[in-house]
Amino acid sequence: MPFAAPRDAAVIDIGSNSVRLVVYRLEGRAIWTVFNEKVLAGLGRDLGDGGRLNPEGVAQTLAALKRFRAVLEAVKPAETFVAATAAVREAKDGAAFVKLVREETGLAMRVLSGEEEARYAALGVLAGAPDATGVVGDLGGASLELIRLEATGAGLGVTLPLGPFSLGLSDGFDAERVRRLCAQRLAPVAQAFRTDTFHAVGGAWRNLALLHMRLSDYPLHVVHQYSISRGEALEAARLVAHQSRSSLDRIEGMSKKRSETLPYAAVVLETLIESLDLKRIEISAFGVREGLLFEAMAPGVRRLDPLVEGCASLGARQGVADELGAALDAWLAPAFGVLPPCFGDTRDAVLVSAACRLADLGARLHPDHRADLVFEQVLRAPIAGQTHAERAFLAAAAFARHATAFTPPELEVLERLLTPAKLKRARALGAAIRLGCDLSGRSAPLLARSRLAIDKGDLLLAAEPGYADLLLGEQTGKRAGTLATLLGLKLKITAL
C-alpha cells in the first residue's frame, strides 16, 4: 500500500531549561521532524533558591512563545500540543505563568504532572524503539523522571529533584556535594528501578553521548539508539564531571549554556549506574514530545513497525513504483526466510521488509551517483526502530541494490558495525532486490509471476507458465548468478 497521506503536528515543550517548538510530518507510523527551534531560557533556574520562575527566563520564554505562535499560524498543523514540565509544575508562580502565557500568546498550556511526564517519556522511547525494555530516565533542567518499561508498556513512574537547577546550579558545581545529593534522593526508589538497560532521554545525556562518540572515535554520529556499556559510560561521566567549564566550552558543537549543566548530568548518570546497577545505557532521541504524538495515533497505527513504515515512507516519496516494496518482500520471503538468522528470526524478517521498502529509493537520481547517495541517506536517515548495526546493514543492502561492485563510500563504518557474516548477508539482500527489480522492470504484478526459493544447495529462479521469457536475458542471468554466489548456492533457472 502507498504510505499514509502526510499531516503535520506541532509540539511546544516548555521545560525547565529549554523552550522548544517542533513541527513534525506524520506519515502513518513514521515521524519526521521538519522544523525544530530551541531557546535555552532557563525558566527553572531559580527553583532551588526561592521556588519561583526565573524572571529573565520568563521574558525569554514569552518572546519565544510569541514567535512560535506566529510560525504555527503560518504552518497550520493539524494538531498542536503545548506542554510544560517540572519548572512550571513546581514553581510557586507556575499558575500565574500559565495565565500570563494565555493572555500574551493565546496558547493554552497543559502542565504535566511528574507521573504524566514520566509516562510520555516512556511512550516516546517506545515510539522510537518498540521492543525497548528496562527503565527510562528523562533528565530535564529541574527533574529526573524514572519509569519502568514492562511487557504491557509503560509502568508506574516517579519524578525526582535531580535536574541541575534542583541540585544547586546557582551555587556552582561541586562534584562531591552533587554526588551526595543524588545518592540521597535516589535511595528511596533505587530498588524499584534496578535494571540492566537504561534508556536515557534528554538533551544533556544526548550531549554526553556525542562526547563519548568523539572520545571513542565512533564512526557513526547518530545519537538515537546509541549504546554505551556500563564501564564506558562511567568513564565518560567521570571525565566530564572533572572538566572545567572552560574545557567543556571548547568542545566542538557544545553550547555554553549546555556546558554549564553537563557536569550535573554526568554525576546523575554516574549515580544512576551505581545505584540501579545498570549494565548498558541506550540513548533515545525520542522523548515526551514524541510520546504525545504516539499517544494520539490510532491503536492500529501504533502497532505498526516504525522501521518498516519509515523506510516505506522514505522510499515512496522518492520512488516511482508504490507497490514494489511489498511485492519484493513477499517475493524474497521463501528464500531469505530459510537462511540462518543474522539478527534473529524476527529481526531478520523486519530488516528484509525494510530493505525492500527502500528498493525504489534513488529512482530519480543520476545512475552514476545513485548508489553512493542512497547509501549515505539510508545510513543516517532519521528513521526510528533500528540499532546502529541495523542501520549499517540496511545501508549496505541499499548500496548493493544499485552497484555492481561493492565499494561503498564508508566501508570502514560497515566493517566496524557489522560482522563479516552480516555484511555478506546485506550484500546478498541488496543483490536479491536488484534481481527482482531488473527481472520485473520494477512491476509488482510482473514480479508476482516469478518465484525465488532455496532448495538444499540450490537457488531456484522460476516463472509461471506463459512467462518463461521473463527469465531470459543476459542481465537476469548475471543478477541471479551474483546472488547465488553471495549465498554460496548453485543457480537453477527453470519454469514452474
N, C-alpha and C positions, 0 to 999 in steps of 0.2 A: 504494500500500500504506500502511496505517497506520504511524505511527512506531513504532520498536522499543520493546519493553517496557523501562521505565527500570530502572536498577540504580545503586546507589551505590558509589563507590570513594573511598578516602581516601589522601592523601599527607602524611606528616610529613617536612618538609625541614629538616634540621639544618645550617644554613650557618655561615659564619664570623662573620657579623654578626647574622643573624636566625634564629629558630626558628619554623616556621610549620606549622599544620595547615590543610589544605584538604580539604573534603568536596565531591565532585563528583557530579552526577547525569548519568549517561551514557545517552543515547538513540541507540543506534547510533553514528554518527559525530559526533553533536552532543555537546558537552561544556559542561555548565552548572556554574558554581560556586554552591553552596548554603550553604556555611559557610566562613569564612576568618578565621583568627585568627593574629596575628603578635606575637612578642616580640623586640625588639631587644636580645638578650642580650650580644652582643659576645664570643662564645665564643673567637674567634681574635684578640682584641685584643692579646695579649702575644706572639704568634708571632714578631714581629720582634725581640723582646728575648731571651727565653730559650728559645724554641721550645716552650713549654708552653701549655696552655689557661688562659685567664683564670679564676681561682678564683671570682670573682663571677659570671662568665658561666656557669660550670659549675653553680653553685647556681641561677641563674635558668633555665637550660635544663632542669635536673631538675624544677624546680617546674612549668615549662610542660608538660613531657612527662607528668607525673602528671595534670595537668588534661586534656591531650589524650587520654590513655588513658581517663579517665572519660567524656569525650564519645563516644569510639569505642564504649565498652561500651554506651552508650545508643543510638547511631545504628545500630550493627551493619552496617557497609558490607560489600558482597560481597567486596571486595578492599581490602587496606591495604598501602601501600608506606612503608617507613621508610628514608630515605636521608640519609647525611651526606656532606659535601663537603670542601673544602680544609682547614679547620681541624682536623678530626678526622684527616684523611688525613696531614697534615704534622706534627702535634704529637708530641712525644716521649711524651707520656702519652695519646695517642689510643686505643691498645688498652685501657688501663686505664679510660678513659672509656666505651668500648663495653661493657665488662664491668659497670661501675657502673650504666649505664642499664638493662642487662638485669636486674640484681639488684634495682634500686629500682623499676622500672616494668614489667618483664616484656616490654618491647619489644625485638625483635631488629633491630638496626640494620645496614644494608648500607652499607659505606664505599665510595664510588665512587672509582675511580682518576681521574686527570686526564683520560685519554682517554675513559673512560666518561662523565664529567661533560660533556665537550665533545660527545660523541655524543648524549646525551639532550637537551642544549640544542638541538642541530640538529633532532632529531626533534620537539621541542616547537615550534620555528619552523615546520616542515613541517606539523604538526598544525593550526597557525593560518593558514598561508599555503602551500598545497600547491605552488604554482608558484614559490616563492621560489628565487632563485639568488644566488650571491655567497658571502659569508663571514659566519658567525655569530660574535658575540663575547658571551660571558656573563661579566659582571663581578660578582664577589662581594666579600665582605669581605677575603679574602686572596688570591684568584687571578683571573686572566682566562683563560678558555678560548676558543680560536680553532678553528674548524672550517670547512672549505670545503664548500659545498653543490654537488654535482655532479649530472649528469643521472641517475645511478643512486641518488641520495640523499645521505646524509651520508658525507663522505670521512674522511681521517685528521685527527685533531685534536691540539692541543698545549695544555698548561697552563703559564701564566707567572705569576711572583710579582708581579702588578701590581694587586692589591687594596689598598685603603687601609691595612690592617694590615701588609701587606708593604712598603709604601712609607714607613713611619715615622710612622704616625698619632700614636703616643705622643710623638714629638719635636716636634710642632707643624707646621703647614703652611708649607712654603717652596716656592713655585711653581717656582723655577728648579731647586732640588735634585730635586723630584719629576719635573720635565720631563726632567732629565738621566738619572735612573734609568730612566724609561720608555723613552727612546730607546735606552739601552744594552741593556735587556732585550728590546726588540722587534727590535733589529737582526739577530740571527741567523735570525729566521723571517720577516722583513718581505717578502722577495722571494716566498716561497712563498704568501703570503696577500694579495698585491695584488689589488684588485678594485674594481669600480665601486660595488657595492651592499653595504652593511654592515648586518646585522640585529642590532640592539642588544638584548640580554637582560639584565635585572637591575633591581632597584628604584632604584638611583642614576640610571641612564640614563632610566628612566621619569619620575623627578622632574625631570631636565633637560628632557625633552620637555614636561612640563606647564608648566615655567617659560618655555620658548620659546613655547608657545601664548599665555601671558599677555602676553609681550613683543610678539608679533606680532598680538595681538588676533584670534587664530584663532577661528572661530565654533563649532567642534565639539570639545568636550573629551572625546574618545575617544582613548586613547593607542595602542590596537592598530592597527598598520599606519599610524601617523602618520609621514609622510615629511618629512625635512628636507634641504635642499640642503647641499652642502659649505660654501659661504660662510656660510650662516645658522648651521650647526652650529658652525663655528669661532668665529663672533661670540659665540654663546651660551656656548660653553665658556670662552672667554677672559674674558667678563664675569663668570661665576661664579668663575673662578679668582682674580679680583682683588677679590671681595667679602669684606668682613669677616664673621666668624662672626655678629656681632650683626645685620648686614644680612640674612644668609640666614635667621636665626631669625625675622625679621619678615615673611618671605614667607608669605602665606596658605596654610595647608594643609601647611606644611613642619614636620616634627617636628625637635626639637632634636638628636636623635641622628643623623638623616639629614643635617642641615645641616653636621654635623662632617665627614662623609665626602664630601659632594658636591663640594668643590673638587678632591679627588683624582680622582674620576670624570671631572671636566671636563678635567683635564690629560691623563688617559689617553686620552680621546676625541680631544682635540686632537692628541696624538702619533700616534694611530692614523690619523687623517685624513691627516696629512702623510707618515707612513711607508708606509702602504698605498695612498696616492694615491686615497682614497675620493672618490666623486662624490655619493653620496646615503646618508643614514642612515635606515633604517626601524626603528621601534620595535616590538618584539614583546612583547605581554603574556603570551605563552606561553613556557615555558622547560623546565627539567629536569623539573618536576613533571608537566607535560602530556606531555613526552616519555616518561616512564614509563608513563603511561596509553596513549599512542598505540602503543607497542611491544606492549602487552598485548592490543590489539584484534586481531580476526581479520583476515587479509590482505584479504579481500573488503570488510570494513568500512573499512579504512584507505584503500582506493582510491576510496571514495565522496567526493563533493564536500562539504566542510564547510558551504558557504554554502547549498546546496540542502537538505542534511539538517537544518541548523539552522533554516531557515525552515519546513521541513515539520514539525519538532518543535514549534516555537513556534505555528504555525497550528493544528496538530492538537489541542494542549492546550486551546485556547480556541475552536475551531470546532465545527461540528456535522456536517459532511459530509466523512468521511475520504478519499473517493476524488476529491474535487473538484479538488484541486491538480494531480494528474497528468492528469486529464481536460482541464482547461483548457490545460495545457502542450501536449498533443497537438493540441488544437483550434486554438490560436494559431500553431503552428509553420508551417503552409503560408503564412500571411500575413506574420508577422514575420520568418520565415527569408529572405525575398526583399528585405527593406528594406536600404538602405545601412547598413553597420555603424557603430555609435557607439563601442563599446569594443573592436571587433574581432569577427570572426565567432564565435570560440569563446566569448568572454566575453559577447557579446550573448545567445547561447543559454542560458548559465548564468543570466544575470540574468532572462531571461523565465521560466525554470524556477523560480527562487527566488521571483519575484513571484507566480507562480501558486500556490505553496505557502502564500502569505500571504493568499490570496483570502478565506478564511473567518475570518481574524483580526478580532476585534471583533464577531463574530456575536452575542455575548451582552451587548454594550454598548448603552447607550441611543442610538438613531439620531441624536439631536440633537448628540451629542458624539463619536460613533464615529470620524469622520474625523480629528479633532484628536488623539484619544487613540492611535489606531493610528499616525498619523504620528510622534508622539513616541517610541512604543515601537520602531518599526522603525528610526528614525534612531539610537537609542542602544542597541539590543539587543546583548548580549554574544555575538554570532554571529560566528564566525571566517570567514576566507576572503574578505574583501571590503575593498577600498580605501575611503577616505573618500568619494571621488566615487561609488562604487557604493552606499555607504550612502545618500547623498543621493538617488540615482536610485531606489532601492527605496522610500525614504520618500515620495518624490513620487508614485510609481506607486500606493503603498498609499493615499495621501490621495485621489488621483483616482479610485480604485476606489469610494470611498464618497461623494464630494462632487460636487454638481452644479456649483458654482462653485469655481475653483481659487484658494482663499485659505488656504493652509497657514499654521500659526502661526509658522513661522520661514522665510519666503520668502527672507530675506536670506542664510540659510545655503545654500539651494539655489542661489541665483544666484551665490554665491561659489565653490561647489564644482563646479558644472556649467556647461558651455557652453549657450547657448540651444538648440542642436540636441539636446543630451542631455536637457535639461529638457522640451522638447516631446515627445521620444520617450517619456519617462517618463509624461507625461500621457496619451499615446496608449495606452501599455500598460495603465495603470490603467483607461482608458475601455473598452478591449477586454475586460479581465477583468470589468468591471461589466456589459458587454453579455452576455457568456457566462453570468454568474451570473443575471441577470434573465431572459434568454431561457429558461433551463432550470429556473428555480426552484431553482438550486444542486444539480440532479440530474445526476450524471455520465452515467448511461445515456441520459437525455433529451438532454443536450448532444451526445452522440455521433451523434444523428440529424440534426444540422445541420452545415454547413460554412462556414468563413470563409476567403477566399482573396483574392489580389490578381492582377488580370489587366490588364496595361498600366496605364491610368489609372483603373481601376475597383476598388472594394471590393465583392466579391461575398459576399452572405449568402444561403445556400440551405438547403433542408431536403429530406430523403428523401421519396419518395412516401408519402403517407398521413400525413405530419407537417407539411403546409403550415400548419396552424393554429398551429404553434409560432412562426411568423414574424409572425403577425398581432398587432395591438395597438399602441396609441399609444406605450407605453413602449419596446417593442422598436425601433420605427422611430426614436424620439428618440435612444436609446442608439447605434444604428448610425449615425445621421446625425452625432452628435458625434464618433465615431471617424473617420468618413470625412473630416470637416473637419480634424481634427488631423493626419491623414495626407496631406492635400492631394489627396484622391481623390474620385471620384463614386461614390455609393452605388447598387448594384443588388441588389434583393431578389428572389429567384426560387426556383422549385422545381427540384430536381435531375432 
